[in-house]
Amino acid sequence: MARPGRRSYGARMRQVAGQPNAATGKGRYVGVRVVLVAVLVLAGLKLVQVQGFQAAALSAKAESQRSTTIPIPAKRGSIVDRNNVKLAFTVETRALSVNLRAMRKAWDEVAAKNPAGGQSFETRAADAARFIAAKLPGRVTEAELLADFRKTTSFTYLVDGVEPSIAEEITTAFPEIGAEVRAAREYPGVTLASNVVGLANWRMDDPDVSKHSLQGLAGLEYTLNADLAGRPGRYVADTKQGNDNVIIPGTERDVQPATPGNDVVLTLDSDTQYFLQNALADYVRQSRAKGASAVVMDAKTGEIYAIADDSTFDPYDNKTYTQSLMDLQAVSTPFEPGSVNKIVTATAAIDQGLVTPESVLQVPGALKVADHTVHDAWVHGTQNFSVTGIFAKSSNVGTLLLAQQLGPDKYLDYLKRFGVGQSAGLGLSGESRGFVPPRNTWTGTTFGNLPIGQGLSMTVVQMTAMYQAIANNGLRVQPSIVKEEIRPDGTVVPKAAPQTTQVVSPETATTVRNMMRAVTQTGKNGNSGTAPTAALEGYQISGKTGTGQQVNPATGAYSDTLYNITFAGILPADSPRFVVGIRLDAPDTTLPAGHSAAPLFHDIASYLTQRFQLPLSEGAAPYVPLVLP
């Protein structure tokens, strides 16, 4: 029999266990309430922090996660000749690219969801490669594209320079292919004036994407880059799933339009430039010269209608991007000009009143100057030369006799007036100042060399500018190759007026110009000038030949076989319109074409008279005696 006491005790305990204890229940309720309140307080504080203090930052972060700033490239200005013929202009292009990581993920998911479908990243890449290659024949092959798709990188460019319409076909068929807006430079003349115009291409060196643009690398494209480039713009747009290549229509905003660059108008005439480049190349072949350069300059304004070397680079062929081809040697390469420089002595002697063209000097066949003896190019005894004859026959000895009357200081002054040793100021990269030795370094032999064009150097542009001063009544005008710029709104901005120097009086310049007509004279008994082959029927021609010794790089001394053959001429002499300067670099002087640049001048002058319909001279230049009994 159970004990009542034990049962009563157990029942009471079960009853107590089944009922809440007042003290314990109350404690638990308070604890839970405290925790809930604490959580709510913390949540409130966080909400206040987010909404009150971090709202702007978090909003901006969220915005950046779904929107993209997209640069708008500025259209680069064109470069045109004086007749608005385009030498360089910009076309819009696309660069195809692909986000390989996103493409792999998307097509791996397709393959996983439908293994029997036969679709995968590899099949999609193969389809895209085949399609793109078919749309761009000759630009890229299917194999090359497949190699790009199989790269381990997360992103890659596929093809650059794609026409926008073709790019749109590709991206429509394959949305995973991106098409980045770019631009390309077109040079319709290809090598025409290419070492003047230069080169520009798309650059991505700057980490700032907005600064990716066409940049000038050489020539005027480089020196005028700031004027041509313009200012890029930008806009913001939402993109699909963070893919910058897929813009959600209608989300474009904050548009800041791009400002196009200025167009640059050159003084060049494309037809004349084309003729000059080809004429130089042909003459180099005929003369077997190392090279040649020439300039056609307006006699009054100093504007350059054509400036060329015999060869230049192809902007579409990077194998031709060599220093020798990209340099414009007519401005970058100084040389010792030889007798063309005698124009300085002739002008100074007339200007100083020392002689007239008819004055007669007794000229020996050789003259000792300090420690060396100067000879004429032909053997002769002492002869009576008119001053005209000294220069028409290019007598070294006669020139030095006149220079000695002038004196070294006055001679140096006239060199400076003519701009020798000073930059021509064309604004082209690599432009040389040439060289005139400082006066305090002159020795006795220095003044035996300078008047005959040795011991100093100049470029073809500088040489041509010397004769421009004589053609322009003694006023030397700084040469120019840029005529004006045209802003995007059509405003024409002329270039600053060129600097001018009155070298000599108009009377002196006219006298010298008329005197130098005898250089092209044909006569008997030694009365022919040095360049009858430069004469042009119906036109008076004034000019001067030159033969300057080159330094033999192996010996450091003047060579007896390497020469600079030069000619500078004024057309027409009686009413100057053009000045032409020519240099042949080390031609074979045993050949007719290598012995003189006068025939080349004749061909250039003949072209100019036809191209610009120059009126005939009123009469032939008068015949004058050069050597007297």
Secondary structure, DSSP 4 states (H G I P E B T S, - for coil): ---HHHHHHHHHHHHHHHS--HHHHHHHHHHHHHHHHHHHHHHHHHHHIIIIISHHHHHHHHHHHHEEEEEEPPPPPPEE-TT--EEEEEEEEEEEEEEHHHHHHHHHHHHHH-GGG---HHHHHHHHHHHHHHHSTTT--HHHHHHHHT-SSSEEEEEEEE-HHHHHHHHHH-TTEEEEEEEEEE-TTTTTTHHHH-EEEEE--SSSGGG-EEEEEEHHHHHTHHHHH-B-EEEEEEBGGG-TTSBPTT--EEEE--BPPPEEEES--HHHHHHHHHHHHHHHHHHT-SEEEEEEEETTT-BEEEEEES----TT-GGG--HHHHS-HHHH--B--GGGGHHHHHHHHHHTTS--TT-EEEE-SEEEETTEEEE-SS---SEEEEHHHHHHTT-HHHHHHHHHHH-HHHHHHHHHHTTTTS------TT----B---GGG--TTHHHHGGGT-S-BB-HHHHHHHHHHHHTTTEEE--BSEEEEE-TTS-EEEPPPPPEEE-S-HHHHHHHHHHGGGGG---STT---S-GGG-BTTB--EEEEEEEEEE-TTTSSEEEEEEEEEEEEEESSSS--EEEEEEEES--TTSHHHH-SHHHHHHHHHHHHHHTTPPPPSSPPPP--SEE-
